[in-house]
Amino acid sequence: MTAIDAAEETRGALDRFNDAFGRHDVDAVMAAMTPDCVFEDTTAPDGGRHQGTEAVRRCWEQLFAASPDAVFDTEDVLIAGDRAVVCWRYRWSQDGHVRGVDVFRVVGGLVAEKLSYVKG
């Protein structure tokens, strides 16, 4: 696979993942992830690590249930082969938001890792 092919595969995987995430569609989010997926959340000080579909699914279900109207806005996307950095803004109310970054790794057209970091 060429570097251009890898970048296109990564972009497609991110687009599918982010579209499903924006709809709060847990089934579609999980379909966009590998069976051995890893998600590191933003809890201090080092983030909680969740591995495998059951653990990661629980995170998304809890997040979407706790904030049913919340929105992630993508500010920028940088892709390098099978890796990507997504800068985002998470809004949970008209006045409440936080900005952060996700570092993704894509394997076989699916998200294998999503490591999340926030400002502040």
C-alpha positions, 0 to 999 in steps of 0.5 A, a space after each residue: 500500500 502506498 502512502 497515498 493509499 494509506 492516507 485515503 484509507 485513514 481518511 475514509 475510516 475517520 469519516 465513517 467513525 466521526 459521522 457515526 459519532 456525530 449521530 451518537 450511533 453506538 452500533 455504527 461507531 463500533 462497526 467502524 472500530 477493530 475488535 481489539 480497539 483501544 480508547 483512552 479517555 480524557 480523565 486526569 491525570 493519564 486518561 482511562 484505558 478501555 480495550 476491546 469492543 465491550 469496554 469501548 462500547 460501554 464508554 460510548 453508551 455512557 457518554 451519549 446517555 450522559 450528554 444526549 445533545 452534545 456535539 463534537 465539531 471537527 476543527 482540523 484533521 491531519 493525516 500521516 499514513 495510518 495515523 491521524 490527529 483530529 482537533 475538536 471542540 465538544 459542546 454540551 450546552 450553549 455555554 459549555 465546551 472544551 477543546 481537545 485532540 484525538 490521536 487515531 490509528 487505523 488498521 484495515 480501514 477501521 479505527 484501532 486506537 483513539 487516544 483523547 486529550 483535552 485542554 485545561 
